[in-house]
Amino acid sequence: MKESQKYAIHLDNLRIKNKLTIDDFCEDIVDIRTFHRYKSGQRSLKHPKISAFCKKLKISTVDFYYSASKQDVYEFQRINNLYSLIINRNYQLFYEQSSTLKLNSIVEEQNKRFLGFCYCKADYETNSTPLQEILLKLYKLCNYPNCLAFFAFDFVSLISLQLIAEIEIKTNKVLALNKLINILYDIEVTYTSSETSKILPSIFSNTSLFLLRLHKHKEAKHISSIGIEYSIKHSDFSGLAHLYYVQSYSNLILGNRLDAEKYANLCIITSIAKKNDYEINMFINTIKKDLEMSPIQLYNKCIEDINRDIK
């Protein structure tokens, strides 16, 4: 989105907030048709016009430009809160709160795409929309499959590609998954938004989980190992329990029982530290089935192994 277009949309939002009709707002400045062209990006909105509109709003141009930059941050925080509701499986509250956020009122293009992704993810997890319809929306969000040849990604493209991979592997397709693996391995990949570093731990954990589903245990072990290192380095523990679980199960399948027990213990401890009841119950039940040990037995055995190593 052009900077001038963003300013035009922000001006219009302020107009609505101040209960000014578009006729009164545009009077003696521009005709209404021209103002709509500013909003659509067909014409460039210059500073003198912005200054004139600011007088109608009874604010300074300095306050206007500052509020425009703050609006981007506010929008992102609001959408990120909605995303957190999906992650925590609070779908009803997500749909209730997102209904008050209109797509055409969002100024920043990346924020629009982020909200679009949130709807795709919520619709996918609640089975409320046909898969093909969700996929078509995701394709647009990350320019798929053209993005398979790209070397630069913003965070919306990455999480969209991740969801495409999750859907694809249900039919044994691995195009999106292979691209995710290449991205996580390739130090030459450029991340074009600061938010990317915050979602990479979940990309690592989900990619390694996808590999587990495909029974690619060596690859899953390798990716999760890199993900654990990245998460600890950046003090981001959002995906750490899942990464420890992948390490545990991969080691178990590959015949490394002691390592499997060690990482299973770390998985349970991490999920408890996060105070996520869903994760705690899921990992305890899954690990009990995998290792045929209760969490207490597992913990005591790990302590015994540590004491033996010290001696």
Backbone torsions as a table, in degrees:
resi	resn	phi	psi	omega
1	MET	NA	134.1	178.5
2	LYS	-67.3	150.0	-179.9
3	GLU	-60.0	-42.5	-178.3
4	SER	-66.1	-33.8	177.6
5	GLN	-66.6	-41.2	178.1
6	LYS	-60.4	-41.5	179.0
7	TYR	-65.7	-38.5	179.6
8	ALA	-63.5	-42.8	179.2
9	ILE	-65.7	-40.2	178.8
10	HIS	-65.1	-39.8	176.1
11	LEU	-59.7	-43.2	-178.7
12	ASP	-66.0	-38.2	177.0
13	ASN	-63.6	-39.4	177.5
14	LEU	-67.9	-36.5	176.5
15	ARG	-58.8	-48.3	-179.5
16	ILE	-62.9	-42.2	-179.7
17	LYS	-61.9	-34.5	-179.8
18	ASN	-89.7	6.9	175.6
19	LYS	57.7	40.8	175.4
20	LEU	-97.8	135.3	174.8
21	THR	-72.0	155.0	-179.4
22	ILE	-65.5	-29.3	177.0
23	ASP	-64.2	-48.7	-180.0
24	ASP	-65.5	-37.4	-176.7
25	PHE	-66.2	-40.3	-175.4
26	CYS	-87.6	-15.5	-175.3
27	GLU	-55.5	131.2	179.1
28	ASP	68.9	6.7	178.1
29	ILE	-117.3	-62.6	177.0
30	VAL	-147.6	165.1	172.7
31	ASP	-79.3	160.2	-175.2
32	ILE	-60.5	-38.1	-179.2
33	ARG	-61.4	-41.4	178.7
34	THR	-64.7	-40.6	179.1
35	PHE	-61.2	-40.3	177.2
36	HIS	-64.1	-33.4	177.3
37	ARG	-69.4	-33.9	172.8
38	TYR	-58.9	-46.4	-177.0
39	LYS	-66.0	-33.9	-178.8
40	SER	-84.3	-9.8	-179.5
41	GLY	87.6	5.3	-179.5
42	GLN	-75.1	-25.3	176.6
43	ARG	-131.4	150.3	-177.6
44	SER	-90.0	130.3	180.0
45	LEU	-90.3	115.9	-176.6
46	LYS	-90.7	163.3	-176.2
47	HIS	-58.6	-42.2	179.6
48	PRO	-57.6	-38.1	178.1
49	LYS	-68.9	-41.1	177.4
50	ILE	-59.0	-42.8	179.4
51	SER	-60.9	-40.3	179.4
52	ALA	-66.4	-41.0	178.1
53	PHE	-65.6	-36.8	179.8
54	CYS	-63.1	-35.5	176.9
55	LYS	-62.9	-38.9	177.4
56	LYS	-63.2	-34.7	-178.7
57	LEU	-85.1	-9.4	-179.6
58	LYS	62.3	43.0	174.1
59	ILE	-132.3	158.6	177.1
60	SER	-80.3	158.8	177.1
61	THR	-65.3	-32.4	177.5
62	VAL	-61.7	-45.8	178.2
63	ASP	-63.7	-36.9	-179.6
64	PHE	-63.8	-51.3	-177.8
65	TYR	-63.2	-37.5	178.3
66	TYR	-64.9	-44.3	-179.1
67	SER	-66.7	-30.8	178.0
68	ALA	-65.5	-42.0	179.1
69	SER	-69.9	-36.8	178.0
70	LYS	-68.0	-31.1	-179.7
71	GLN	-61.6	-39.9	178.5
72	ASP	-58.1	-46.2	-178.6
73	VAL	-66.5	-43.4	180.0
74	TYR	-60.9	-44.7	179.2
75	GLU	-59.3	-46.9	-178.1
76	PHE	-61.6	-45.1	-178.7
77	GLN	-61.1	-39.0	-179.3
78	ARG	-65.9	-44.1	-180.0
79	ILE	-69.4	-37.2	178.7
80	ASN	-63.5	-34.9	175.4
81	ASN	-64.6	-37.6	176.7
82	LEU	-65.5	-40.5	178.7
83	TYR	-61.2	-39.9	178.8
84	SER	-62.5	-34.9	177.1
85	LEU	-62.4	-39.3	178.5
86	ILE	-66.9	-45.2	180.0
87	ILE	-58.6	-36.2	179.6
88	ASN	-89.2	8.6	175.6
89	ARG	63.1	29.2	176.9
90	ASN	-97.6	68.9	-171.2
91	TYR	-68.5	-38.6	-178.5
92	GLN	-60.8	-44.8	179.5
93	LEU	-67.3	-35.3	176.8
94	PHE	-58.7	-50.2	-178.1
95	TYR	-65.1	-35.8	179.0
96	GLU	-65.6	-47.5	-175.9
97	GLN	-75.2	-35.8	-178.6
98	SER	-69.5	-22.8	-179.8
99	SER	-66.6	-18.8	179.2
100	THR	-89.3	-5.3	-178.4
101	LEU	-107.6	107.4	-176.6
102	LYS	-85.7	131.4	-177.0
103	LEU	-59.9	-40.0	-176.5
104	ASN	-75.6	-6.4	177.2
105	SER	-95.0	-5.7	179.8
106	ILE	-82.0	130.7	-173.8
107	VAL	-82.9	-52.1	-173.4
108	GLU	-78.4	131.3	-176.4
109	GLU	-62.3	-41.2	-179.7
110	GLN	-63.7	-35.8	176.8
111	ASN	-65.5	-37.3	176.0
112	LYS	-61.5	-44.0	-179.9
113	ARG	-65.9	-38.4	179.2
114	PHE	-62.3	-44.9	178.0
115	LEU	-64.3	-39.9	177.1
116	GLY	-59.6	-40.2	177.2
117	PHE	-64.7	-42.4	-179.9
118	CYS	-55.8	-42.9	177.9
119	TYR	-64.1	-41.4	178.6
120	CYS	-60.2	-45.7	-177.4
121	LYS	-67.1	-43.7	179.2
122	ALA	-64.7	-43.3	179.2
123	ASP	-64.2	-36.8	178.8
124	TYR	-67.3	-46.6	-175.2
125	GLU	-73.5	-21.3	178.0
126	THR	-100.7	1.9	-179.3
127	ASN	53.8	37.3	-176.0
128	SER	-96.5	-5.0	-179.0
129	THR	-139.7	141.3	178.0
130	PRO	-56.4	141.7	-176.9
131	LEU	-56.5	-42.1	-177.3
132	GLN	-62.4	-37.1	178.3
133	GLU	-66.5	-40.9	177.3
134	ILE	-64.2	-44.0	-179.6
135	LEU	-60.1	-43.1	-179.6
136	LEU	-60.7	-38.5	177.8
137	LYS	-68.4	-40.7	178.9
138	LEU	-65.5	-38.2	178.1
139	TYR	-56.9	-42.0	-179.6
140	LYS	-68.6	-36.6	-176.6
141	LEU	-65.4	-32.0	-177.7
142	CYS	-122.3	11.0	178.6
143	ASN	57.8	50.5	-179.4
144	TYR	-90.1	137.4	8.5
145	PRO	-93.3	3.9	-179.2
146	ASN	-57.0	-32.2	-177.1
147	CYS	-65.8	-14.0	178.6
148	LEU	-62.8	-20.9	179.4
149	ALA	-99.2	0.6	-176.2
150	PHE	-82.1	160.0	176.0
151	PHE	-125.8	10.1	178.0
152	ALA	-136.8	134.5	-175.0
153	PHE	-142.1	141.3	167.4
154	ASP	-96.1	173.6	-171.7
155	PHE	-68.1	-30.0	179.0
156	VAL	-67.6	-39.4	177.0
157	SER	-62.2	-40.5	-178.3
158	LEU	-66.7	-46.7	-178.6
159	ILE	-70.9	-28.5	175.7
160	SER	-69.2	-43.3	178.1
161	LEU	-62.5	-37.3	178.2
162	GLN	-63.2	-43.1	179.9
163	LEU	-69.2	-35.5	174.8
164	ILE	-61.1	-43.9	179.0
165	ALA	-60.4	-42.6	179.7
166	GLU	-61.0	-40.3	179.8
167	ILE	-73.1	-40.5	-177.1
168	GLU	-63.2	-40.9	-174.6
169	ILE	-66.9	-14.5	175.0
170	LYS	-65.5	-23.8	178.1
171	THR	-114.8	24.6	176.9
172	ASN	61.6	27.3	172.7
173	LYS	-95.7	140.4	-174.9
174	VAL	-131.0	17.4	-179.1
175	LEU	-59.7	-53.1	-179.0
176	ALA	-66.5	-39.0	179.2
177	LEU	-62.7	-44.7	179.4
178	ASN	-61.7	-36.7	177.4
179	LYS	-66.3	-41.3	177.4
180	LEU	-59.8	-43.3	179.1
181	ILE	-60.8	-45.5	179.2
182	ASN	-61.9	-39.5	178.8
183	ILE	-62.6	-44.1	-177.4
184	LEU	-70.3	-27.9	178.3
185	TYR	-83.5	-31.6	-166.4
186	ASP	-88.8	113.1	179.9
187	ILE	-74.4	-11.5	-179.9
188	GLU	-83.4	-11.0	179.6
189	VAL	-65.3	136.8	-179.7
190	THR	-103.2	131.1	176.2
191	TYR	-101.9	121.1	-168.7
192	THR	-95.2	9.5	175.1
193	SER	-144.3	147.1	-175.9
194	SER	-66.3	-21.4	-178.0
195	GLU	-73.8	-14.6	-174.9
196	THR	-59.4	-42.7	-177.5
197	SER	-60.4	-27.0	-178.3
198	LYS	-76.6	-23.8	-177.9
199	ILE	-103.4	-6.7	-180.0
200	LEU	-61.0	-38.8	176.9
201	PRO	-56.0	-40.3	178.6
202	SER	-71.2	-30.6	175.7
203	ILE	-65.2	-44.1	176.9
204	PHE	-59.3	-49.0	-175.1
205	SER	-66.4	-43.5	-178.9
206	ASN	-69.1	-39.3	178.1
207	THR	-62.2	-42.7	179.1
208	SER	-67.0	-34.9	176.4
209	LEU	-67.2	-37.8	176.7
210	PHE	-61.5	-40.5	179.5
211	LEU	-65.4	-36.1	175.7
212	LEU	-60.6	-43.8	-179.4
213	ARG	-61.5	-29.0	179.6
214	LEU	-91.3	6.6	178.9
215	HIS	62.5	29.4	176.4
216	LYS	-99.1	76.3	-167.8
217	HIS	-73.2	-35.4	178.1
218	LYS	-65.3	-43.8	179.0
219	GLU	-65.9	-39.8	178.6
220	ALA	-62.6	-41.5	179.5
221	LYS	-62.6	-42.1	-178.2
222	HIS	-67.3	-48.6	-179.7
223	ILE	-62.1	-43.5	-178.7
224	SER	-66.5	-32.7	177.5
225	SER	-64.2	-43.9	177.0
226	ILE	-64.7	-39.9	-179.8
227	GLY	-64.4	-39.2	177.8
228	ILE	-62.5	-45.8	179.4
229	GLU	-61.4	-43.8	-179.9
230	TYR	-64.1	-45.5	-177.4
231	SER	-62.2	-44.6	-179.7
232	ILE	-67.0	-40.9	179.8
233	LYS	-60.6	-37.8	-177.3
234	HIS	-99.7	10.9	178.7
235	SER	51.4	40.3	178.8
236	ASP	-116.8	111.4	-173.9
237	PHE	-106.6	14.7	-176.1
238	SER	-61.6	-38.3	-178.4
239	GLY	-109.9	8.8	-171.4
240	LEU	-66.5	-40.4	-180.0
241	ALA	-61.1	-42.0	178.4
242	HIS	-64.8	-39.6	179.3
243	LEU	-65.1	-41.1	176.6
244	TYR	-63.6	-37.9	179.1
245	TYR	-64.4	-43.2	179.0
246	VAL	-60.3	-41.8	176.5
247	GLN	-60.2	-43.7	-179.3
248	SER	-61.4	-53.1	-175.4
249	TYR	-67.4	-39.6	179.3
250	SER	-62.3	-45.1	179.1
251	ASN	-64.0	-37.1	178.5
252	LEU	-62.2	-47.6	-179.5
253	ILE	-65.7	-34.3	-178.2
254	LEU	-84.4	3.1	174.0
255	GLY	91.0	12.5	-179.4
256	ASN	-103.0	75.9	-172.8
257	ARG	-60.0	-44.5	-177.3
258	LEU	-63.2	-42.6	177.2
259	ASP	-66.0	-36.6	178.2
260	ALA	-60.7	-43.4	179.6
261	GLU	-67.2	-40.8	-179.6
262	LYS	-60.8	-48.3	-177.7
263	TYR	-72.8	-29.2	175.3
264	ALA	-64.3	-41.1	177.9
265	ASN	-63.1	-43.6	178.2
266	LEU	-64.2	-36.1	178.8
267	CYS	-61.5	-49.3	-178.7
268	ILE	-66.0	-43.7	-180.0
269	ILE	-60.9	-42.5	-179.1
270	THR	-66.0	-41.9	180.0
271	SER	-66.9	-34.5	176.1
272	ILE	-66.8	-41.5	179.7
273	ALA	-62.4	-31.9	179.1
274	LYS	-77.5	-13.3	-179.3
275	LYS	57.8	37.8	178.5
276	ASN	-102.0	101.1	-174.9
277	ASP	-58.8	-38.6	180.0
278	TYR	-61.6	-48.5	179.9
279	GLU	-64.3	-43.0	-178.4
280	ILE	-57.4	-51.8	-178.8
281	ASN	-64.4	-41.5	-178.8
282	MET	-62.6	-48.5	-176.6
283	PHE	-70.6	-38.8	178.3
284	ILE	-60.3	-47.8	-179.1
285	ASN	-66.6	-40.4	-178.8
286	THR	-68.1	-44.6	-177.9
287	ILE	-69.6	-36.3	174.8
288	LYS	-57.8	-40.6	179.5
289	LYS	-70.6	-41.3	-177.9
290	ASP	-65.8	-50.5	-171.0
291	LEU	-100.2	-8.1	-177.6
292	GLU	56.7	43.0	179.0
293	MET	-141.0	143.9	174.3
294	SER	-77.6	161.6	177.8
295	PRO	-57.2	-37.6	179.0
296	ILE	-65.5	-45.7	177.3
297	GLN	-59.9	-42.5	-179.2
298	LEU	-63.5	-46.0	-179.5
299	TYR	-63.0	-47.0	-179.0
300	ASN	-61.9	-39.0	-180.0
301	LYS	-67.3	-39.2	178.2
302	CYS	-63.7	-39.6	177.5
303	ILE	-64.0	-42.4	178.0
304	GLU	-60.9	-43.0	-179.8
305	ASP	-64.6	-39.7	179.2
306	ILE	-65.4	-45.4	179.8
307	ASN	-62.6	-38.5	179.2
308	ARG	-65.7	-39.9	179.3
309	ASP	-66.1	-35.8	179.6
310	ILE	-65.7	-41.0	179.4
311	LYS	-68.3	NA	NA
